[in-house]
Amino acid sequence: MLFALICNDKPDSLDLRMEVRPDHVTYLNGLNDKGALKIAGPFLNENEKPCGSLVVIEADSMEDAEKIAADDPYAKAGLFAGVDIRPYNWVFNNPGA
């Protein structure tokens, strides 16, 4: 099942995001190598600076999706003000369909 991880950064946290980014990218590359990562990228603010993330993953359950989200270095570093995890149905332009 697919899950969308909708992550919102804490205010004024761009420096923390950039500091932790290499570890975050390594983590996402590992998910990609396992076939769990479907899409990922940052939300942008009015100045076109990252202010959150959208990550779509494949996981067996909500509990597995929550663990994947919690293990992200951004989450471990305290970057996010909140993370909303929702089951997701990729209908249009899904390369696996």
C-alpha positions in Angstrom: 0.0 0.0 0.0 1.2 3.5 -0.7 1.4 6.2 1.9 2.0 10.0 1.5 4.2 11.5 4.2 3.3 15.2 4.4 6.0 16.9 6.5 5.9 20.5 7.5 9.2 22.1 8.8 9.3 24.2 12.0 9.6 27.9 11.3 13.1 29.3 10.7 14.6 25.8 10.3 16.3 26.0 6.9 19.8 25.8 8.4 18.9 22.6 10.2 17.3 21.2 7.0 20.5 21.9 5.0 22.8 20.5 7.8 20.9 17.2 7.9 20.1 17.0 4.2 23.0 14.6 3.3 21.8 12.1 5.8 18.2 12.5 4.6 19.3 11.9 1.0 21.2 8.8 2.0 18.2 7.5 3.9 15.9 8.1 0.9 18.4 6.4 -1.4 18.2 3.4 0.8 14.5 3.3 0.6 14.7 3.7 -3.1 17.2 0.8 -3.3 14.6 -1.4 -1.5 11.8 -0.3 -3.9 9.9 1.5 -1.1 10.4 5.1 -2.3 8.0 6.2 -5.0 8.5 10.0 -5.1 10.0 12.6 -2.9 10.8 16.3 -2.8 10.5 19.5 -0.8 7.6 21.9 -0.5 8.8 25.5 -1.2 7.9 28.7 0.5 7.2 32.1 -1.1 11.0 32.6 -1.5 11.3 29.2 -3.2 13.2 27.8 -0.2 12.4 24.3 1.2 9.8 24.4 4.0 8.6 20.8 4.2 8.6 17.5 2.3 6.3 15.2 0.4 7.4 11.6 0.4 5.4 8.8 -1.1 6.4 5.3 0.1 5.2 1.8 -0.2 4.7 0.0 3.1 2.8 -3.0 4.4 0.9 -1.1 7.0 0.4 2.2 8.7 2.7 1.1 11.5 5.4 0.4 8.9 4.9 3.8 7.3 5.1 5.5 10.7 8.4 3.7 11.4 9.8 4.8 8.0 8.7 8.4 8.7 10.2 8.3 12.3 13.5 6.9 11.0 14.1 9.8 8.6 17.1 11.8 9.7 15.0 15.0 9.3 12.5 13.6 11.8 15.2 12.5 14.2 16.8 15.9 14.1 13.5 17.6 15.1 13.0 19.4 11.8 9.3 18.8 11.4 6.5 20.7 13.2 4.3 17.9 12.1 4.0 14.8 9.8 0.7 13.7 8.4 0.7 10.1 7.1 -2.1 9.2 4.7 -2.9 6.1 2.6 -2.5 7.2 -1.0 -3.9 5.9 -4.3 -1.6 6.9 -7.2 -4.1 7.0 -10.1 -2.7 9.2 -12.9 0.8 8.9 -14.4 1.7 5.9 -12.2 4.5 4.1 -14.0 3.6 0.9 -12.2 0.0 0.9 -13.4 
